[in-house]
C-alpha cells in the first residue's frame, strides 16, 4: 500500500526534486492500517521546508480515521486483459 500525501503535509527535506509542486514523500507498507500509522508519524511541520509551515494544523490520527466498512457494497472492476 502506498500513500501520496498532499504537498505540505510531510517534509520534502532530502527529497530529490523533480517538481517542487508535486514531490512529496509518503509511506509504503503491507497494509492500509500500517500506512495510516506511518503517515500519522510523518506528518508535521519542518522548519527547513516552507511548504510545511501549516502542517501541524492538519495533523490527525489517520489510523483512527479508518473505517473497515467504507468499501462495503462498492463495485470494482479488474482489467483481465489489455489490448494494444
Residue pairs with C-beta under 8 A, 6 or more apart in sequence:
1 28
1 29
1 30
1 31
1 32
1 34
1 35
2 26
2 27
2 28
2 35
3 26
3 27
3 35
3 36
3 39
4 24
4 26
5 24
5 25
5 26
5 39
5 42
5 43
6 24
7 21
7 22
7 23
7 24
7 51
8 24
8 51
8 52
8 53
8 54
8 55
9 24
9 43
9 52
9 55
9 58
10 24
10 25
10 26
10 39
10 42
10 43
10 44
10 52
10 55
11 25
11 44
11 46
11 48
11 49
11 52
12 20
12 23
12 24
12 25
12 49
12 51
12 52
13 46
13 48
13 49
15 23
15 24
15 25
17 23
25 42
26 35
26 39
26 42
27 34
27 35
27 38
27 39
27 42
28 35
29 35
29 38
32 66
33 63
33 66
36 62
36 63
36 65
36 66
37 62
37 63
39 62
40 59
40 60
40 61
40 62
40 63
43 55
43 58
43 59
43 60
43 62
44 52
44 55
44 56
44 59
45 52
45 53
45 54
45 55
45 56
46 52
46 55
